[in-house]
Amino acid sequence: MTMEKKKHSIHTLQEMKRSGEKIAWLTAYDFPTAQFAEAAGLDMLLVGDSLGMCVYGYEGTVPVTMDQCIVHSEAVRRAAPNTFVMGDMPFLSYQISDEEAVRNAGRFLKEAGVDAVKLEGGKRIVPRIRALLDAGIVVCGHIGLTPQSSGQLGGHKAQGRTIESARLLIEDALAIEETGAQLLLLEAVPPEVAGFIAKKLHIPVLSIGAGPLCDGQLLIVSDLIGQFQAFTPKFVKRYCDVATTITEAMKAYVADVRTGRFPADEHCYHMLKDEAGRFPELEKEFE
């Protein structure tokens, strides 16, 4: 008898940090992908605002709405009931006020049943993090390359590569932990800086393009499986190439339809015939 996977809590994730066990997580945006992820034993899933590019074809994450995030989070939650699921708060869902932040984060919990929310920013969003924590919501901070504010950063560029910018990142990380956030994601940060932060903080420090010294790793699932073709970040390892597999399968289907190879007899539902192999009543009706 196969034992049902036990879902992580924030306490078991923090225990993984203390014991040195790495946390493996991916993004997921739909029911089938989340099913595969749960079967594969992922520790966490992030319903990222990266769905803007990976699902909807936007140029970035800014156009993504709360309603879109909720719909996709609901699908992921249904598919992966025994996996820790995190909702990603989209642009302008938390920047306006503490009240807006709590309202929108609460939607993730009430409507989609997620276990935590993630929001971008360092010291400047400490009041938002505190408001969410006061409302009883588990929070993951996100610093380094923060796509929602990439315009201020001069584009999608690695952060913390100079002494001064590294110092600012460390200050942000310390402020986020001090506020009470339970997790921290570092994006596109040098491993030397990320490793220092992971060692300094008591909460799990997770990496997406921040090297191997963090307490866990996140990848965009569309990058991992070779589904997203627009560009591939330096930090991505591609584990398969479904884009080629799917395209070749569709080409084969087109060829079969045009040559008459599909559908074949085994793909058809046949009528029940009499002993002579005929349909006398139907034939009589239309003769």
C-alpha positions as CSV (number, residue, x, y, z in Angstrom):
1,M,0.0,0.0,0.0
2,T,1.4,3.4,-1.1
3,M,1.6,5.9,1.7
4,E,0.0,9.3,0.9
5,K,2.5,12.1,0.7
6,K,2.4,14.3,3.8
7,K,2.2,18.1,3.1
8,H,4.9,20.3,4.5
9,S,4.1,23.0,7.0
10,I,6.1,26.1,7.5
11,H,7.6,24.3,10.5
12,T,8.8,21.3,8.6
13,L,10.3,23.6,5.9
14,Q,12.2,25.4,8.6
15,E,13.3,22.1,10.1
16,M,14.7,21.1,6.6
17,K,16.9,24.2,6.8
18,R,18.1,23.3,10.3
19,S,18.9,19.7,9.2
20,G,20.6,20.8,6.0
21,E,18.0,19.1,3.7
22,K,17.5,21.0,0.5
23,I,14.0,22.2,-0.5
24,A,13.0,21.6,-4.1
25,W,10.2,23.6,-5.6
26,L,8.8,24.6,-9.0
27,T,6.2,27.0,-10.4
28,A,3.0,25.4,-11.6
29,Y,0.0,27.1,-13.3
30,D,-2.4,24.3,-14.1
31,F,-4.0,21.1,-12.9
32,P,-2.0,18.5,-14.9
33,T,1.4,20.1,-14.1
34,A,0.6,20.3,-10.4
35,Q,-0.4,16.6,-10.5
36,F,2.9,15.7,-12.0
37,A,4.7,17.8,-9.4
38,E,3.0,16.2,-6.5
39,A,3.7,12.7,-7.9
40,A,7.4,13.7,-8.3
41,G,7.6,14.7,-4.7
42,L,8.2,18.4,-4.9
43,D,8.3,20.1,-1.5
44,M,6.5,23.3,-2.7
45,L,4.8,24.8,-5.7
46,L,4.6,28.5,-6.5
47,V,1.7,29.8,-8.6
48,G,4.0,32.5,-9.9
49,D,3.0,35.7,-11.7
50,S,5.4,34.3,-14.4
51,L,2.2,32.8,-15.7
52,G,1.9,36.1,-17.5
53,M,4.7,35.1,-19.9
54,C,4.4,31.3,-19.6
55,V,0.6,31.0,-20.0
56,Y,-0.7,34.2,-21.4
57,G,2.2,35.4,-23.6
58,Y,2.6,38.8,-22.0
59,E,6.0,40.5,-22.3
60,G,6.4,40.5,-18.5
61,T,4.6,40.0,-15.2
62,V,3.1,43.5,-14.7
63,P,-0.2,42.8,-16.6
64,V,-1.1,39.8,-14.5
65,T,-4.2,40.3,-12.3
66,M,-5.4,38.9,-9.0
67,D,-8.3,37.1,-10.7
68,Q,-5.9,35.3,-13.0
69,C,-3.7,34.3,-10.1
70,I,-6.6,33.0,-8.1
71,V,-8.0,30.8,-11.0
72,H,-4.6,29.2,-11.5
73,S,-4.0,28.8,-7.8
74,E,-7.3,27.0,-7.4
75,A,-6.4,24.5,-10.2
76,V,-3.0,23.9,-8.7
77,R,-4.4,23.4,-5.2
78,R,-7.0,20.8,-6.5
79,A,-4.3,18.9,-8.3
80,A,-1.7,18.9,-5.4
81,P,-3.6,18.7,-2.1
82,N,-0.6,17.3,-0.3
83,T,2.0,19.9,-1.5
84,F,2.7,23.2,0.1
85,V,1.4,25.8,-2.4
86,M,2.3,29.5,-2.5
87,G,0.5,32.2,-4.3
88,D,2.5,35.0,-5.9
89,M,1.0,38.5,-5.3
90,P,0.9,40.3,-8.6
91,F,1.7,43.9,-9.4
92,L,-0.5,46.5,-7.5
93,S,-2.1,43.8,-5.4
94,Y,-0.1,44.9,-2.3
95,Q,1.8,48.1,-3.2
96,I,-1.2,50.5,-2.6
97,S,-1.9,50.0,1.1
98,D,-1.7,47.5,4.0
99,E,-5.5,47.0,3.7
100,E,-5.2,46.1,-0.1
101,A,-2.4,43.7,0.7
102,V,-4.3,41.9,3.4
103,R,-7.5,41.8,1.3
104,N,-5.7,40.3,-1.8
105,A,-3.5,37.9,0.2
106,G,-6.7,36.8,2.0
107,R,-8.3,36.0,-1.3
108,F,-5.4,33.5,-2.0
109,L,-6.2,31.7,1.2
110,K,-10.0,31.9,1.1
111,E,-10.6,31.3,-2.6
112,A,-7.7,29.1,-3.6
113,G,-6.6,27.5,-0.3
114,V,-2.9,28.3,-0.7
115,D,-0.5,27.9,2.3
116,A,1.5,31.1,1.9
117,V,1.9,34.2,-0.3
118,K,5.0,35.8,-1.8
119,L,5.7,39.4,-2.5
120,E,8.6,41.3,-3.9
121,G,10.7,44.0,-2.2
122,G,12.9,44.6,0.7
123,K,12.9,47.2,3.5
124,R,10.3,49.3,1.6
125,I,7.6,46.6,1.9
126,V,8.2,45.7,5.6
127,P,4.9,47.4,6.6
128,R,3.1,45.2,4.1
129,I,4.8,42.0,5.4
130,R,3.9,43.0,9.0
131,A,0.3,43.6,8.1
132,L,0.0,40.2,6.4
133,L,1.6,38.5,9.4
134,D,-0.7,40.3,11.7
135,A,-3.6,38.8,9.7
136,G,-2.2,35.3,10.2
137,I,-0.8,34.8,6.7
138,V,2.5,33.0,6.0
139,V,4.8,35.2,4.0
140,C,7.7,34.6,1.7
141,G,9.8,37.7,0.9
142,H,11.5,38.1,-2.6
143,I,14.6,40.2,-3.2
144,G,17.3,40.5,-5.8
145,L,16.0,40.6,-9.3
146,T,12.3,41.5,-8.7
147,P,10.5,41.4,-12.1
148,Q,7.6,43.6,-11.1
149,S,10.1,46.5,-10.6
150,S,12.7,45.5,-13.2
151,G,12.3,48.9,-14.8
152,Q,13.9,50.5,-11.8
153,L,16.6,48.0,-11.9
154,G,17.5,48.7,-15.5
155,G,16.0,45.5,-16.8
156,H,16.2,41.8,-15.9
157,K,19.7,41.9,-14.5
158,A,21.5,40.1,-11.7
159,Q,21.7,42.0,-8.4
160,G,24.2,42.2,-5.7
161,R,27.3,42.1,-7.9
162,T,29.0,45.1,-6.3
163,I,29.9,45.6,-2.7
164,E,27.4,48.4,-2.3
165,S,24.5,46.5,-3.9
166,A,25.4,43.3,-2.0
167,R,25.3,45.4,1.2
168,L,21.8,46.6,0.3
169,L,20.6,43.1,-0.4
170,I,21.9,41.8,3.0
171,E,20.1,44.7,4.7
172,D,16.9,43.9,2.9
173,A,17.2,40.2,3.9
174,L,17.8,41.0,7.5
175,A,14.9,43.4,7.6
176,I,12.5,40.8,6.1
177,E,13.5,38.2,8.7
178,E,13.3,40.7,11.5
179,T,9.8,41.6,10.5
180,G,8.8,37.9,10.9
181,A,8.5,36.6,7.3
182,Q,8.9,32.8,7.4
183,L,10.7,32.3,4.0
184,L,12.9,34.4,1.6
185,L,13.5,34.0,-2.1
186,L,16.7,35.4,-3.7
187,E,16.6,35.9,-7.5
188,A,19.6,36.3,-9.7
189,V,22.1,37.0,-6.9
190,P,25.8,35.9,-6.8
191,P,26.2,32.7,-4.8
192,E,28.8,34.4,-2.6
193,V,26.1,36.9,-1.4
194,A,23.3,34.3,-1.4
195,G,25.4,31.9,0.7
196,F,26.2,34.6,3.2
197,I,22.5,35.5,3.5
198,A,21.5,31.8,3.9
199,K,24.0,31.3,6.6
200,K,23.1,34.6,8.4
201,L,19.3,34.1,8.4
202,H,17.4,31.5,10.5
203,I,14.6,31.2,8.0
204,P,14.8,29.1,4.8
205,V,16.6,31.2,2.1
206,L,15.6,29.9,-1.4
207,S,17.3,30.4,-4.7
208,I,16.2,31.1,-8.2
209,G,19.4,31.8,-10.0
210,A,21.2,32.5,-6.7
211,G,23.6,29.5,-6.6
212,P,23.9,26.3,-4.6
213,L,24.5,27.6,-1.1
214,C,20.9,28.5,-0.4
215,D,18.5,26.2,1.5
216,G,16.5,25.2,-1.6
217,Q,16.0,25.8,-5.3
218,L,13.2,27.1,-7.5
219,L,12.8,26.9,-11.2
220,I,10.1,28.0,-13.6
221,V,8.5,24.7,-14.8
222,S,8.2,26.0,-18.3
223,D,12.0,26.5,-18.4
224,L,12.7,23.1,-16.8
225,I,10.7,21.1,-19.3
226,G,11.7,23.2,-22.4
227,Q,8.2,24.6,-23.0
228,F,9.0,28.3,-22.9
229,Q,10.9,29.2,-26.0
230,A,11.3,33.0,-25.9
231,F,14.5,33.0,-23.9
232,T,16.3,30.8,-21.3
233,P,17.9,32.4,-18.3
234,K,21.6,31.6,-17.5
235,F,20.6,29.8,-14.3
236,V,18.2,27.3,-15.9
237,K,18.9,23.6,-16.4
238,R,16.6,22.1,-19.0
239,Y,15.6,18.6,-18.1
240,C,13.6,17.8,-21.2
241,D,12.4,19.4,-24.4
242,V,8.6,19.1,-24.6
243,A,8.3,21.9,-27.2
244,T,10.1,19.7,-29.8
245,T,8.2,16.6,-28.8
246,I,4.8,18.3,-29.0
247,T,5.5,20.1,-32.2
248,E,6.7,16.9,-33.9
249,A,3.6,15.1,-32.6
250,M,1.3,17.8,-34.1
251,K,3.2,17.6,-37.4
252,A,2.6,13.9,-37.5
253,Y,-1.1,14.4,-36.8
254,V,-1.4,16.9,-39.6
255,A,0.3,14.4,-42.0
256,D,-2.0,11.6,-40.9
257,V,-5.1,13.6,-41.4
258,R,-4.2,14.8,-44.8
259,T,-3.2,11.4,-46.1
260,G,-6.2,9.6,-44.5
261,R,-4.1,7.5,-42.1
262,F,-6.1,9.0,-39.2
263,P,-8.7,8.1,-38.1
264,A,-8.1,4.4,-38.8
265,D,-10.8,1.7,-38.1
266,E,-9.7,1.3,-34.5
267,H,-10.5,4.9,-33.8
268,C,-14.1,4.6,-34.9
269,Y,-17.4,3.7,-33.0
270,H,-19.3,1.2,-35.2
271,M,-23.0,0.5,-35.2
272,L,-24.4,-2.8,-34.0
273,K,-25.2,-5.0,-37.0
274,D,-27.5,-8.0,-37.5
275,E,-26.3,-11.5,-38.2
276,A,-25.9,-10.6,-41.8
277,G,-23.8,-7.6,-41.0
278,R,-26.4,-5.1,-42.1
279,F,-28.7,-2.4,-40.6
280,P,-32.0,-3.4,-42.0
281,E,-34.2,-0.9,-40.1
282,L,-31.9,2.0,-41.0
283,E,-31.6,0.9,-44.6
284,K,-35.4,0.6,-44.9
285,E,-35.9,4.0,-43.4
286,F,-33.6,5.7,-45.9
287,E,-34.0,3.6,-49.0
